[in-house]
Amino acid sequence: MKRANAKTYCIVNIEDLSLIDFNEVFQTSAQTIRTSLNGSYFVIKYDIEPTFIKDGTVIPNEFLNHSECLELMTTADWSPIQEEVK
């Protein structure tokens, strides 16, 4: 039985954005990526490892599964901190 979300998520340096072949990932263009708040990193996701990762053209900073990626997206580096309601 296949996991509900078996995609791999990668955190990549923004400098590598031009090296991404959007035909090999779920994002469709540079306009559809999720970037960190400081603009230094972005996320891509895929089912089959893209050739640009296999051949070392792009070396991700981190590989995550779905739940790890969701957790990362809640951190201060990726989401504005919500002020506590008093």
ROSE-4610 file (N, C-alpha, C; in Angstrom, 1 decimal, always signed):
// ROSE-4610
residu = [M/M/M/K/K/K/R/R/R/A/A/A/N/N/N/A/A/A/K/K/K/T/T/T/Y/Y/Y/C/C/C/I/I/I/V/V/V/N/N/N/I/I/I/E/E/E/D/D/D/L/L/L/S/S/S/L/L/L/I/I/I/D/D/D/F/F/F/N/N/N/E/E/E/V/V/V/F/F/F/Q/Q/Q/T/T/T/S/S/S/A/A/A/Q/Q/Q/T/T/T/I/I/I/R/R/R/T/T/T/S/S/S/L/L/L/N/N/N/G/G/G/S/S/S/Y/Y/Y/F/F/F/V/V/V/I/I/I/K/K/K/Y/Y/Y/D/D/D/I/I/I/E/E/E/P/P/P/T/T/T/F/F/F/I/I/I/K/K/K/D/D/D/G/G/G/T/T/T/V/V/V/I/I/I/P/P/P/N/N/N/E/E/E/F/F/F/L/L/L/N/N/N/H/H/H/S/S/S/E/E/E/C/C/C/L/L/L/E/E/E/L/L/L/M/M/M/T/T/T/T/T/T/A/A/A/D/D/D/W/W/W/S/S/S/P/P/P/I/I/I/Q/Q/Q/E/E/E/E/E/E/V/V/V/K/K/K]
num = [1/1/1/2/2/2/3/3/3/4/4/4/5/5/5/6/6/6/7/7/7/8/8/8/9/9/9/10/10/10/11/11/11/12/12/12/13/13/13/14/14/14/15/15/15/16/16/16/17/17/17/18/18/18/19/19/19/20/20/20/21/21/21/22/22/22/23/23/23/24/24/24/25/25/25/26/26/26/27/27/27/28/28/28/29/29/29/30/30/30/31/31/31/32/32/32/33/33/33/34/34/34/35/35/35/36/36/36/37/37/37/38/38/38/39/39/39/40/40/40/41/41/41/42/42/42/43/43/43/44/44/44/45/45/45/46/46/46/47/47/47/48/48/48/49/49/49/50/50/50/51/51/51/52/52/52/53/53/53/54/54/54/55/55/55/56/56/56/57/57/57/58/58/58/59/59/59/60/60/60/61/61/61/62/62/62/63/63/63/64/64/64/65/65/65/66/66/66/67/67/67/68/68/68/69/69/69/70/70/70/71/71/71/72/72/72/73/73/73/74/74/74/75/75/75/76/76/76/77/77/77/78/78/78/79/79/79/80/80/80/81/81/81/82/82/82/83/83/83/84/84/84/85/85/85/86/86/86]
x = [+0.8/+0.0/+0.9/+0.6/+1.4/+0.9/+1.9/+1.6/+0.8/+0.0/-0.9/-0.1/+1.1/+1.9/+3.3/+3.7/+5.1/+6.1/+5.7/+6.6/+7.8/+8.9/+10.1/+10.1/+10.4/+10.5/+12.0/+12.4/+13.8/+13.9/+14.8/+15.1/+16.3/+16.2/+17.3/+17.6/+18.9/+19.4/+18.7/+18.3/+17.6/+18.6/+19.9/+20.8/+20.7/+20.1/+19.9/+18.6/+17.8/+16.5/+16.5/+17.4/+17.5/+17.9/+18.4/+18.8/+17.7/+16.5/+15.4/+14.7/+14.5/+13.7/+12.3/+11.4/+10.0/+9.2/+9.7/+9.0/+9.2/+10.2/+10.5/+10.0/+9.4/+8.9/+7.4/+6.8/+5.3/+5.1/+6.1/+5.9/+6.0/+5.3/+5.2/+6.1/+6.6/+7.5/+8.1/+9.0/+9.6/+8.5/+7.4/+6.3/+5.5/+5.6/+4.8/+5.6/+6.8/+7.6/+7.3/+7.6/+7.5/+8.9/+9.1/+10.4/+10.4/+11.5/+11.7/+11.4/+11.2/+10.8/+12.0/+13.2/+14.4/+14.8/+14.0/+14.3/+15.5/+16.2/+17.4/+17.2/+16.0/+15.7/+14.3/+14.2/+12.8/+12.6/+11.4/+11.0/+10.6/+11.0/+10.5/+10.0/+9.1/+8.6/+8.5/+8.7/+8.7/+8.4/+8.0/+7.9/+9.1/+9.6/+10.8/+12.0/+13.1/+14.3/+14.6/+14.6/+14.9/+16.4/+16.6/+17.9/+18.9/+18.4/+19.3/+19.8/+19.1/+19.6/+20.5/+20.0/+20.8/+22.2/+22.3/+23.6/+24.5/+23.9/+24.7/+24.6/+23.8/+23.7/+23.1/+22.1/+21.5/+21.8/+22.3/+22.5/+21.6/+20.5/+19.6/+20.3/+19.8/+20.3/+19.7/+18.5/+17.8/+16.7/+16.5/+15.5/+14.5/+13.2/+12.2/+11.0/+10.3/+9.0/+7.9/+6.7/+5.6/+5.4/+5.4/+5.2/+6.4/+7.6/+8.7/+8.6/+8.2/+8.1/+7.0/+5.9/+4.8/+5.3/+6.1/+6.6/+7.6/+8.4/+9.4/+8.6/+7.5/+6.8/+6.1/+6.1/+5.5/+6.5/+7.8/+8.9/+9.0/+9.7/+9.8/+10.6/+11.3/+12.1/+11.1/+10.0/+9.1/+7.7/+7.3/+6.0/+6.1/+5.4/+5.4/+4.9/+5.5/+5.1/+3.8/+2.8/+1.5/+1.6/+1.1/+1.1/+0.0/+0.4/-0.6/-1.7/-3.0/-4.2/-4.3/-4.5/-4.7/-6.1]
y = [-1.2/+0.0/+1.2/+2.2/+3.4/+4.4/+5.1/+6.1/+7.2/+7.9/+8.9/+10.1/+10.4/+11.5/+11.0/+10.3/+9.8/+10.7/+11.9/+12.9/+13.2/+13.6/+14.1/+15.6/+16.3/+17.8/+18.1/+19.1/+19.5/+21.0/+21.4/+22.8/+23.1/+24.1/+24.5/+26.0/+26.3/+27.7/+28.4/+29.6/+30.4/+30.7/+30.6/+30.8/+29.7/+28.6/+27.4/+27.4/+28.4/+28.5/+28.3/+29.0/+28.9/+27.5/+26.6/+25.3/+24.3/+24.7/+23.8/+23.5/+22.3/+21.9/+21.7/+22.6/+22.5/+21.4/+20.8/+19.6/+18.4/+18.4/+17.3/+17.4/+18.5/+18.7/+19.1/+19.1/+19.5/+21.0/+21.8/+23.3/+23.5/+24.5/+24.7/+25.8/+26.7/+27.8/+28.4/+29.4/+30.1/+30.9/+31.2/+31.9/+31.1/+29.7/+28.8/+28.2/+28.6/+28.0/+28.7/+28.0/+28.6/+28.9/+30.2/+30.7/+31.0/+30.9/+31.3/+32.8/+33.2/+34.7/+35.6/+35.1/+36.0/+35.8/+34.9/+34.8/+34.0/+33.3/+32.6/+31.1/+30.6/+29.2/+29.0/+27.9/+27.6/+26.0/+25.6/+24.2/+23.7/+22.5/+21.8/+20.4/+19.8/+18.5/+17.6/+16.3/+15.4/+14.0/+13.1/+11.7/+10.9/+11.3/+10.7/+11.7/+11.2/+12.1/+12.8/+14.1/+14.9/+14.7/+14.8/+14.6/+15.6/+16.8/+17.9/+17.6/+16.8/+16.3/+15.1/+14.2/+12.9/+13.2/+14.2/+14.5/+15.5/+16.0/+16.9/+18.4/+18.7/+20.1/+20.9/+20.4/+21.0/+20.1/+20.7/+19.9/+20.5/+19.9/+20.4/+20.5/+21.5/+21.6/+20.5/+20.1/+19.2/+18.4/+17.1/+16.3/+16.0/+16.2/+16.0/+15.2/+14.6/+13.9/+15.0/+14.6/+15.5/+16.1/+15.3/+15.8/+16.7/+16.3/+17.2/+18.5/+18.5/+19.8/+20.7/+20.1/+20.8/+21.5/+20.7/+21.2/+22.4/+22.2/+23.3/+24.6/+24.4/+25.6/+26.4/+25.8/+26.6/+27.3/+27.2/+27.8/+29.3/+30.1/+31.5/+31.8/+30.9/+31.2/+31.1/+30.4/+30.2/+30.8/+31.1/+31.7/+32.9/+33.9/+35.1/+34.6/+35.1/+34.7/+35.4/+34.7/+35.2/+35.8/+37.0/+37.5/+36.8/+36.6/+35.9/+36.8/+36.3/+37.1/+37.2/+38.4/+38.6/+38.8]
z = [+0.0/+0.0/+0.0/-0.9/-1.0/+0.1/+0.7/+1.7/+1.0/+1.8/+1.3/+0.7/+1.3/+0.7/+0.7/-0.3/-0.4/-1.1/-1.2/-1.9/-1.1/-1.8/-1.1/-1.2/-0.2/-0.1/+0.1/-0.7/-0.5/-0.3/+0.6/+0.9/+0.0/-0.8/-1.8/-1.6/-1.9/-1.9/-3.0/-2.8/-3.8/-5.0/-4.8/-5.9/-6.9/-6.5/-7.5/-8.2/-8.0/-8.6/-10.1/-10.8/-12.2/-12.7/-11.9/-12.2/-12.1/-11.6/-11.4/-12.7/-13.1/-14.2/-13.7/-13.9/-13.3/-14.0/-15.0/-15.6/-14.7/-13.8/-12.9/-11.5/-11.2/-9.8/-9.9/-8.7/-8.7/-8.8/-8.5/-8.7/-10.2/-10.7/-12.1/-12.6/-11.7/-12.1/-10.9/-11.1/-10.0/-9.2/-9.8/-9.2/-8.2/-8.3/-7.5/-6.4/-6.1/-5.0/-3.7/-2.6/-1.3/-0.9/-0.5/-0.1/+1.4/+2.0/+3.4/+3.5/+4.7/+4.9/+4.5/+4.7/+4.3/+2.8/+2.1/+0.7/+0.3/+1.3/+1.0/+0.5/+0.8/+0.5/-0.1/-0.8/-1.3/-1.2/-1.4/-1.3/-2.7/-3.0/-4.1/-3.6/-4.4/-4.0/-5.3/-5.1/-6.2/-5.7/-6.7/-6.5/-6.9/-8.0/-8.6/-8.6/-8.1/-7.9/-9.3/-9.3/-10.5/-11.0/-12.3/-12.8/-12.3/-12.0/-11.5/-10.1/-9.4/-8.1/-8.2/-9.1/-9.3/-9.8/-10.7/-11.3/-10.5/-9.4/-8.5/-9.0/-10.0/-10.4/-9.3/-8.6/-7.4/-6.2/-5.2/-3.9/-2.9/-2.5/-1.5/-0.1/+0.6/+2.0/+2.9/+2.5/+3.4/+2.6/+2.9/+2.4/+3.5/+3.2/+4.2/+3.7/+4.6/+4.2/+4.5/+4.2/+4.3/+5.7/+6.7/+8.0/+8.5/+8.1/+8.5/+7.8/+6.5/+5.8/+6.4/+6.8/+7.4/+8.7/+9.5/+10.7/+10.5/+9.5/+9.1/+8.7/+8.0/+7.5/+8.7/+9.9/+11.0/+11.8/+11.4/+12.2/+11.8/+12.6/+12.4/+11.1/+10.6/+9.3/+8.1/+8.2/+7.1/+7.2/+8.4/+8.7/+9.6/+9.3/+10.3/+11.6/+12.6/+14.0/+14.3/+14.8/+15.1/+16.6/+16.7/+18.1/+18.9/+20.2/+21.0/+21.3/+21.2/+21.5/+23.0/+23.5/+24.9/+25.3]
